[in-house]
């Protein structure tokens, strides 16, 4: 019988999670999530400016709920603050682990390369795909054949359909090894600033709460309660309110719900209501996400570009929401306060930073990584490169700063809302202002 260690780096759900499949040979299992101590100190090995308080709070909520679900299944969860590779290797040695199971990652994976060298001889490393609609085995092209653009990727997929039936959560989980540590640090222990943000306003019209149950509640609201799939094509570029887009991205990014589960709900709606232009566009958004994930795996470390020079004063004005452009500043205030932005606002502030202010796109991507509760390596860095015209597709995407407000916020409702929201002092302090 084997002792297994599941190293979670996302995938914070029980259902449709290949990492938590139960093999007959496994009698004991450690489930571990490691918060990189470098991120809490304010930086990481890759130079990213730490993890913001909003993002940390959402992550903590996800972990807290997952631990409760695992306890009900006869297991547990250890959440540790440490250097991830070192901790996993030490635990594998100490508890005579025979297999470490972990997800594949986008943008290169130095962690797993180092871990493979550090594991004891009796322990093997097993990587499983968890975050995409297709797997390496089912994608109808090789990784080298992933095209340079999303439209070419979609054409290459042709009529191929991904798996659209999710798997239920296992009834039980293998036992937790005796004397092995377990538990979840308090949010206050991780970040006093994160607790201070509890009273700050969330994104207009919707409070984001992490966890698998809130993810399913939101998915049900999107598909059935609000009937968003009937109007999505017309409303998806909105800036304010809870119902113009799905806002599922935070739960997708942390793996509280899988892309397959979202697709399954979409297909069920189309079976009952009939496919239309909006539901097809919603599916295309899932394919956008899919494309960025496979493109990031193809690019490896090149996804992040070369290390940029230090940011200029224009970048500081941008991140502080002090550019003098009302729509840009409103969006950056929303990012600070809520940890979220609409797709339209993300594209606009990215274009403005790169093409109007002349700042390096990599600084913007790193700042989004710090702040966004829905940060996803592939989608975030891939979209920033897309706007900048760097890398795979060299055509820059430039948004007209005069035309965009007239088109998407003609009555200045969005600008007024975020101008009137008072920023708690701790909001700026927690985000490094």
C-alpha positions in Angstrom: 0.0 0.0 0.0 1.2 3.5 -0.8 1.3 6.9 0.9 0.5 9.7 -1.6 1.1 13.4 -1.4 -1.2 15.7 -3.4 0.4 19.1 -3.9 -2.4 21.5 -4.7 -1.4 24.7 -6.6 -5.0 25.5 -7.5 -7.6 22.8 -8.2 -9.4 23.8 -4.9 -12.4 21.5 -5.4 -13.5 17.9 -4.7 -15.6 17.2 -7.8 -14.0 16.7 -11.2 -10.5 16.9 -9.8 -8.1 14.3 -11.2 -5.6 15.1 -8.4 -8.0 13.7 -5.8 -9.0 10.5 -7.7 -8.7 7.6 -5.3 -6.4 4.7 -6.4 -6.9 1.3 -4.7 -3.2 1.1 -3.9 -3.3 4.3 -1.9 -4.0 3.8 1.8 -2.8 7.2 3.1 -2.8 10.6 1.5 -1.4 14.0 2.5 -3.1 17.0 0.7 -0.9 20.1 0.9 -1.2 23.7 -0.3 1.9 25.9 0.2 1.8 29.7 0.2 5.2 30.8 -1.0 6.6 32.8 1.9 8.4 35.1 -0.7 4.9 36.2 -1.9 3.9 37.3 1.7 7.2 39.1 2.1 6.3 41.2 -0.9 8.2 39.6 -3.8 8.9 36.3 -5.5 11.7 34.6 -7.2 10.4 35.8 -10.5 10.2 39.4 -9.3 6.4 39.6 -9.0 5.3 42.2 -6.4 3.9 39.7 -3.9 0.3 38.9 -3.4 -2.3 41.5 -2.6 -4.6 41.4 0.3 -7.8 40.9 -1.7 -6.3 38.1 -3.6 -5.0 36.5 -0.4 -8.4 36.7 1.3 -10.1 35.0 -1.6 -7.5 32.3 -1.6 -7.9 31.8 2.1 -11.7 31.5 1.8 -11.2 28.8 -0.9 -8.7 26.8 1.2 -10.9 27.1 4.3 -13.9 25.6 2.5 -11.9 22.9 0.9 -10.5 21.8 4.2 -14.0 21.4 5.6 -15.0 19.3 2.6 -12.0 17.1 2.9 -12.6 16.6 6.7 -16.1 15.3 5.8 -14.5 12.8 3.5 -12.1 11.4 6.1 -9.1 13.4 5.0 -7.6 16.9 5.8 -5.6 19.7 4.3 -2.3 21.2 5.4 -1.8 24.8 4.4 1.7 25.9 5.1 3.8 29.1 4.5 7.2 28.0 3.2 9.3 27.6 0.1 7.0 25.1 -1.7 9.5 22.7 -3.3 11.5 22.4 -0.1 8.5 21.6 2.0 7.0 19.1 -0.4 10.4 17.3 -0.6 10.8 17.2 3.2 7.4 15.8 3.7 7.9 13.2 1.0 11.1 12.1 2.9 9.6 12.2 6.4 6.4 10.3 5.6 7.9 7.8 3.2 5.7 9.1 0.3 5.8 6.9 -2.8 4.1 9.3 -5.1 3.7 13.1 -5.4 0.7 14.1 -7.5 0.6 17.7 -8.9 -1.0 19.6 -11.7 0.6 20.8 -14.9 1.4 24.5 -15.0 1.6 27.2 -17.6 4.6 29.3 -18.5 7.3 26.8 -17.6 7.6 24.9 -14.4 10.8 25.4 -12.5 9.2 24.2 -9.3 8.5 20.7 -10.7 11.9 20.5 -12.3 13.6 21.2 -9.0 11.2 18.9 -7.1 12.0 16.0 -9.4 15.7 16.4 -8.4 14.9 16.6 -4.6 12.5 13.7 -4.1 13.7 10.6 -2.4 14.5 7.6 -4.6 11.3 5.7 -3.6 9.1 8.6 -4.6 7.9 9.3 -8.1 6.4 12.5 -9.5 3.1 12.4 -11.4 1.7 15.3 -13.3 -2.0 15.5 -14.2 -3.9 17.9 -16.3 -6.7 19.6 -14.4 -7.5 23.1 -15.7 -8.4 22.8 -19.3 -11.2 21.4 -21.5 -8.8 19.1 -23.4 -5.8 17.2 -22.0 -2.5 16.6 -23.7 -3.9 13.3 -24.9 -7.2 14.6 -26.3 -6.2 18.0 -27.8 -6.4 17.5 -31.6 -2.9 18.9 -32.2 0.5 18.6 -30.6 1.8 21.3 -28.3 4.2 22.4 -31.0 1.3 22.8 -33.4 -0.7 25.3 -31.3 -1.1 28.3 -33.6 0.0 31.8 -33.0 -3.6 33.2 -32.8 -6.8 32.3 -31.1 -8.8 32.4 -34.4 -6.3 29.9 -36.0 -6.5 27.8 -32.8 -10.3 27.6 -33.1 -10.1 26.7 -36.8 -7.6 24.0 -35.9 -10.0 22.5 -33.4 -12.6 22.2 -36.2 -15.5 20.1 -35.0 -13.6 18.5 -32.1 -15.5 18.6 -28.9 -13.9 18.5 -25.5 -15.1 16.3 -22.6 -18.4 17.9 -21.4 -19.3 15.5 -18.6 -17.7 16.1 -15.2 -16.9 13.5 -12.6 -18.6 13.6 -9.2 -16.5 14.0 -6.0 -15.2 10.7 -4.6 -17.3 9.4 -1.7 -14.3 9.1 0.6 -10.6 10.0 0.7 -7.6 8.0 1.9 -6.8 8.4 5.5 -4.5 11.2 6.8 -1.2 9.8 8.0 -0.8 9.7 11.8 1.4 12.4 13.3 1.4 14.4 10.1 0.7 18.1 10.5 -2.6 19.5 9.4 -4.5 22.8 9.5 -5.0 26.2 8.0 -3.4 29.4 9.3 -5.7 32.2 10.2 -6.1 35.1 7.8 -4.8 37.5 10.5 -1.7 35.4 10.8 -1.1 35.5 7.0 -2.0 39.2 6.6 -3.3 41.8 9.0 -4.1 44.0 6.0 -6.3 41.3 4.6 -8.5 41.3 7.7 -8.7 45.1 7.5 -10.2 44.9 4.1 -13.2 43.0 5.2 -15.3 46.1 5.4 -14.1 47.5 2.0 -16.7 47.5 -0.8 -16.6 44.7 -3.3 -16.9 45.0 -7.0 -20.1 46.9 -7.8 -23.1 44.5 -7.4 -21.3 41.3 -6.5 -19.4 40.2 -3.4 -16.8 37.5 -4.2 -16.5 34.7 -1.7 -14.0 31.9 -2.3 -14.9 28.2 -2.3 -16.5 25.4 -4.2 -20.0 26.1 -2.9 -20.0 29.8 -3.8 -18.7 28.8 -7.2 -21.7 26.6 -7.8 -24.0 29.2 -6.5 -22.6 31.7 -9.0 -22.7 29.2 -11.9 -26.4 28.5 -11.1 -27.1 32.3 -11.0 -25.4 32.8 -14.4 -27.0 29.9 -16.2 -30.5 29.5 -14.6 -31.4 32.4 -12.3 -30.3 35.4 -14.4 -30.6 33.6 -17.8 -27.4 35.4 -18.8 -26.8 33.0 -21.6 -29.7 34.4 -23.5 -28.2 37.9 -23.6 -24.5 37.5 -23.0 -23.4 38.8 -26.5 -25.1 42.1 -25.9 -24.1 42.7 -22.3 -20.6 41.2 -22.0 -18.8 44.6 -22.4 -20.5 46.2 -19.5 -18.5 47.9 -16.7 -20.8 48.0 -13.7 -23.3 45.7 -12.1 -23.5 42.0 -11.3 -25.2 40.6 -14.3 -23.5 41.8 -17.5 -20.9 39.0 -17.5 -20.5 35.7 -15.8 -17.8 36.8 -13.3 -16.9 33.1 -12.9 -13.2 33.9 -13.4 -12.1 34.0 -9.7 -13.5 30.5 -9.1 -12.1 29.2 -12.4 -8.7 30.6 -11.6 -8.5 28.9 -8.2 -10.1 25.7 -9.5 -13.2 25.9 -7.3 -15.1 24.9 -10.5 -13.6 23.3 -13.6 -13.9 24.5 -17.1 -15.6 21.2 -17.9 -18.2 21.8 -15.3 -19.0 25.2 -16.7 -19.2 23.7 -20.2 -21.5 21.0 -18.9 -23.9 23.7 -17.5 -23.7 25.6 -20.8 -24.6 22.4 -22.8 -27.5 21.6 -20.5 -28.9 25.1 -20.9 -28.6 24.8 -24.7 -30.3 21.5 -24.6 -33.3 23.0 -22.8 -33.4 26.5 -24.3 -31.7 26.1 -27.7 -28.3 27.4 -28.7 -28.1 31.0 -29.8 -25.5 33.7 -30.6 -25.0 34.5 -26.9 -24.5 30.9 -25.8 -22.1 30.3 -28.6 -20.1 33.4 -27.7 -20.0 32.2 -24.1 -18.4 29.0 -25.4 -15.9 31.0 -27.4 -14.9 32.7 -24.2 -14.1 29.3 -22.8 -12.0 28.6 -25.9 -10.2 31.9 -25.4 -9.2 30.7 -22.0 -8.3 27.3 -23.4 -6.1 28.9 -26.1 -4.1 31.0 -23.6 -3.4 27.9 -21.4 -2.1 25.8 -24.3 -0.1 28.8 -25.7 1.5 29.4 -22.3 2.5 25.8 -22.1 4.1 26.0 -25.5 5.9 29.2 -24.7 7.2 28.1 -21.3 9.3 30.9 -19.7 9.1 33.0 -22.8 5.5 33.8 -21.7 7.0 36.4 -19.3 9.4 38.1 -21.6 12.8 39.4 -20.6 13.1 41.2 -17.2 12.0 44.8 -17.8 13.8 47.9 -16.6 12.4 49.8 -13.6 8.9 51.3 -14.1 8.6 55.1 -14.7 6.5 57.7 -12.9 3.7 57.1 -15.4 3.3 53.6 -14.1 3.0 54.9 -10.5 0.3 57.2 -11.6 -1.5 54.4 -13.4 -1.5 51.9 -10.5 -2.6 54.6 -8.1 -5.5 55.7 -10.3 -4.0 59.2 -10.7 -3.6 59.5 -14.5 -6.2 62.2 -14.9 -8.2 60.0 -17.2 -11.5 59.4 -15.4 -12.3 56.0 -16.9 -8.8 54.7 -16.4 -8.6 56.0 -12.8 -12.0 54.5 -12.0 -10.9 51.1 -13.2 -7.7 51.2 -11.2 -9.7 52.2 -8.1 -12.0 49.2 -8.7 -8.9 46.9 -9.0 -7.5 48.3 -5.7 -10.8 48.0 -3.8 -12.2 44.8 -5.1 -9.4 42.8 -6.7 -11.4 42.4 -10.0 -12.0 44.2 -13.3 -14.3 43.6 -16.2 -12.8 42.4 -19.4 -13.5 45.7 -21.1 -11.8 47.6 -18.3 -8.7 45.3 -18.3 -8.2 45.8 -22.0 -8.6 49.6 -21.7 -6.2 50.1 -18.8 -3.6 47.8 -20.4 -3.8 49.6 -23.7 -3.5 52.9 -21.9 -0.4 51.9 -19.9 1.4 50.4 -22.9 0.4 52.6 -25.8 -0.5 56.0 -24.3 1.9 56.1 -21.3 4.7 54.1 -23.0 5.3 51.8 -20.1 6.5 48.2 -20.3 3.6 45.7 -20.5 5.4 43.3 -18.1 5.0 45.8 -15.2 1.2 45.9 -15.8 1.0 42.1 -16.0 3.0 41.8 -12.7 0.7 44.4 -11.0 -2.4 42.5 -12.2 -0.9 39.3 -10.8 -0.5 40.9 -7.4 -4.0 42.4 -7.3 -6.5 40.2 -9.1 -8.4 37.6 -7.2 -8.9 35.8 -10.4 -5.2 35.8 -11.4 -4.5 33.1 -13.9 -0.9 32.9 -15.2 -1.8 32.0 -18.7 -4.8 34.3 -19.2 -3.2 37.3 -17.5 0.3 37.3 -19.1 -1.1 36.0 -22.4 -3.7 38.9 -22.6 -1.1 41.5 -21.7 1.2 40.3 -24.5 -1.8 40.3 -26.8 -2.6 43.9 -26.0 1.0 45.0 -26.3 1.6 43.1 -29.6 4.5 41.2 -28.1 5.4 37.6 -28.8 3.0 35.3 -30.6 0.9 37.9 -32.4 2.8 41.1 -33.1 -0.2 43.3 -33.9 -0.8 45.7 -31.0 -4.3 46.4 -29.8 -4.8 50.1 -29.2 -8.0 51.4 -27.6 -9.0 55.0 -28.2 -9.2 56.7 -24.8 -11.7 59.3 -26.0 -14.0 56.9 -27.8 -14.1 54.2 -25.2 -15.8 56.3 -22.4 -18.4 57.5 -24.9 -19.2 54.0 -26.0 -19.1 52.1 -22.7 -19.8 54.7 -20.0 -21.7 57.5 -21.8 -23.5 58.6 -18.6 -20.3 58.3 -16.5 -22.2 55.9 -14.1 -19.1 53.8 -13.7 -16.8 56.7 -13.2 -19.1 58.3 -10.6 -19.5 55.1 -8.7 -15.8 54.5 -8.2 -15.1 58.2 -7.6 -17.6 58.1 -4.7 -16.3 54.9 -3.1 -13.9 55.8 -0.3 -10.7 53.9 -0.2 -9.7 52.6 3.2 -6.2 53.5 4.1 -5.4 49.9 4.5 -6.5 49.2 0.9 -3.6 51.1 -0.5 -1.2 49.9 2.2 -2.1 46.3 1.5 -1.4 46.7 -2.2 1.9 48.5 -1.7 0.8 52.1 -2.4 
